[in-house]
Amino acid sequence: MAQKSIVKRLSDEVERLIADHERVSAQCRELTAERDKLLKEKRRLEETVRQLETKLQSLELSSVMSGNSASVERARQRVNSLLREIDRCIAVLKQEQDNN
């Protein structure tokens, strides 16, 4: 009789563990789907931010160039930043030519 009790207890425990496993697996699938959805939304929002930043930079630069902006210093900084970026690109190209 004691063996039947132990077997019954073990059987009940196994059933509980299987049910827990199924519940946790389902929850894991739901969370994975939610994560994927959030990552997709994050990428979309990051792309929107990049587009808006580019548009803002263009608008700021065109506004200053047309003389409608009080932020001439900011425009100079932006132009200088663009020039430094161009200089870095030229340096990289020269370095690649020297290596080849």
Rosetta blueprint (number, residue, H / E / L):
1 M L
2 A H
3 Q H
4 K H
5 S H
6 I H
7 V H
8 K H
9 R H
10 L H
11 S H
12 D H
13 E H
14 V H
15 E H
16 R H
17 L H
18 I H
19 A H
20 D H
21 H H
22 E H
23 R H
24 V H
25 S H
26 A H
27 Q H
28 C H
29 R H
30 E H
31 L H
32 T H
33 A H
34 E H
35 R H
36 D H
37 K H
38 L H
39 L H
40 K H
41 E H
42 K H
43 R H
44 R H
45 L H
46 E H
47 E H
48 T H
49 V H
50 R H
51 Q H
52 L H
53 E H
54 T H
55 K H
56 L H
57 Q H
58 S H
59 L H
60 E H
61 L H
62 S H
63 S H
64 V H
65 M H
66 S L
67 G L
68 N L
69 S L
70 A L
71 S L
72 V H
73 E H
74 R H
75 A H
76 R H
77 Q H
78 R H
79 V H
80 N H
81 S H
82 L H
83 L H
84 R H
85 E H
86 I H
87 D H
88 R H
89 C H
90 I H
91 A H
92 V H
93 L H
94 K H
95 Q H
96 E H
97 Q H
98 D H
99 N H
100 N L
